[in-house]
Amino acid sequence: MTLLPVPDLIAPMQRAQIVADLRALVPGEGVVDDARSMRVFESDGLTAYAQMPLVVVLPETVDQVSAVLAYCHRNGVKVVPRGSGTSLSGGALPLGDAVLLVMSRFNRILEVDHANRVVVAQPGVTNLGITQAVQDQGFYYAPDPSSQIACSIGGNVAENSGGVHCLKYGLTANNVLGVELVLIDGTVLRLGGKHLEAGGLDLLGVVTGSEGLLGVVTEVTVRILRKPATARAVMWGFPTSESAGDCVARIIGAGIIPGGMEIMDRPAIHAAEAFVQVGYPLDVEALLIVELDGPEVEVNELLDRCRAIAGHAGAVSERVSTSEAERMAIWAGRKAAFPAVGRISPDYYCMDGTIPRKALSRVLSGIRDLSDKHGLRVANVFHAGDGNLHPLILYDANQPGQLDAAEAFGADILRLCVAVGGVLTGEHGVGIEKRDLMPEMFEKVDLDQQVRLKCAFDEEHLLNPGKVYPQLCRCAELGRMHVHHGQLPFAHLPRF
C-alpha cells in the first residue's frame, strides 16, 4: 500500500492559513492536520481507493458545523462530510483539496419519546444503538443494514440504507421523520419533525439519499416500532439459485410480505457456516431465509402457506426456528456474510444493484456467465424480497490485473441490472463507484435536471464534489442546458 501525501492542490501557505482558521472555529483536538493522524481517514469502506484529505475537522456542536461550512463557503474551500466511514461506494472518500468534516463526535441520543414512537439522535449514533436505546420498552428501529453495529444514522440518511427487514418495513426514507441540516453557507435548516407528514415540498425526501451533496445532517428524528408479538425464521435449501428465486416470486405473488427474505448461494453458505457455525445446510446450491412476524396465529398461517409454496418451488431442506435464540442464529450467518467471505479470499468487491423480482433467475444466470468471462469467483448474498443484489466478487489485489478485472466484472453486473429494468444501487449509493455508470441509467437531460437540484443547495459545488454525477457543470449555464464536461477529480485516483 502506498500512502499518498497531501497533494499540492492548495499551496502550503494557504493550507496553513486554512488550518489556523479552522482551529479558531473548532478549538482543542477538533482539527487534525498531520499526515500520520489523518491516515485513518484516507479511505472509507471502498478500500480499493485512498486519498489523504487536506485537513480533518471533528466538530462537537451545530454552531461549529455551521461556522466551518460558512467559512468554507466564503473562501471557496471544498468539504467532504463523513460519518462512520462504512460507505461501500466511496461516498466518504476524501479529496486532497477538501476539508474532511467528520461527524463522529455527534454521538448522543437526544430524546426517546415512546408516546410518539420516535427517537431524536445525533448523526454519529450507530444504527444498532437506536434499537438498544429503546428495546427495554419493547421497541426497535426497523432498518438494519449488515453494518448496523458500526454504521451511523447520519450515514444511513445520506445513503438511504436498507437491510434485511426493509422489504416489509422500508428503507431509511420510510423511517426518518425529520432532520436538522446545515447548508454550505452555514444556514441551519429543520425539515420535518415528529409528525408523520410535512406540508409543502418534500425536501426531507430530497435530502434522504443525497449522499452528502446538499448539506450536513446534524440531527435525525426516526420512527421506532413495537417489537412484533411473534417472529419466526425459516430457511429452505434449494438445488439451484434459480429455484430459490422462483420461490421468492411465488411468495410475493401470493400476497405474502415477510419481514425479510434473503438468498445466499453455495460459496456464501459455506463461508458463513464456517464463520458462525449455526447449522446451515452445505449440500444445497442456494439458501432462502424468510422471516414472518406479527400475531402468533397470523405467523403460523403464513408459515404453512410459505412451506407449501417452497415445496412446489423445489425446496430440498427446511429448518424453522423454535426459539428466539434459534431465530437469531439463522440470521447470524446472513448478517456475517461479508466478513465470512473475507476468510476465503484475500479481497472482495461488494456490489449493490437492484432488479425486478421476476428477473432474479435471469440475472443470477448472467452473473455466472460474467464470472466465467472475467475469470473471477463470486459469492451472491442479497435481499431477495426487494431484488437488492449484493454479489461479492472475489479477487487478490496482489495479483496484477485482478482489481481491474473485479471492477469490470462489477460494472457488467450493474449494466445487467439496468438492462432488465433495475437500477444501479439499492442502498450503498452511487459515490464514485457507480458515478461513471450513471449514463447507463439516465439520459443527459435527466442528469442535468438532477444537477440543477444540487445547484439549488450548493451552487459552487463545494459539498462532496466529484461524487454521483459524471459531469462538471456550471450552475449558471444549466438554464441553457449547457454542460461543461471535463476531467473529474477521481479520474486517475491511485488505488491499493
Secondary structure as UniProt FT lines:
FT   TURN            8..9
FT   HELIX           12..25
FT   TURN            28..29
FT   STRAND          31..32
FT   HELIX           35..38
FT   HELIX           39..41
FT   TURN            47..48
FT   STRAND          55..57
FT   HELIX           62..75
FT   STRAND          78..82
FT   TURN            91..92
FT   TURN            96..97
FT   STRAND          98..102
FT   TURN            104..105
FT   STRAND          109..113
FT   TURN            114..117
FT   STRAND          118..121
FT   TURN            123..124
FT   HELIX           127..134
FT   HELIX           135..137
FT   STRAND          139..140
FT   TURN            146..150
FT   HELIX           153..159
FT   TURN            164..165
FT   HELIX           166..169
FT   HELIX           172..174
FT   STRAND          176..182
FT   TURN            184..185
FT   STRAND          188..192
FT   HELIX           203..207
FT   TURN            208..209
FT   TURN            211..212
FT   STRAND          216..223
FT   STRAND          225..226
FT   STRAND          230..238
FT   HELIX           241..253
FT   TURN            254..255
FT   STRAND          260..265
FT   HELIX           266..276
FT   STRAND          286..294
FT   HELIX           296..313
FT   STRAND          317..320
FT   HELIX           324..335
FT   HELIX           337..341
FT   TURN            342..344
FT   STRAND          347..350
FT   STRAND          353..354
FT   HELIX           357..359
FT   HELIX           360..374
FT   STRAND          378..383
FT   HELIX           384..386
FT   STRAND          388..395
FT   TURN            397..398
FT   TURN            400..401
FT   HELIX           402..419
FT   TURN            420..421
FT   TURN            431..434
FT   HELIX           435..437
FT   HELIX           438..441
FT   HELIX           444..457
FT   TURN            459..460
FT   TURN            465..466
FT   HELIX           475..478
FT   TURN            479..481
FT   TURN            489..492
//
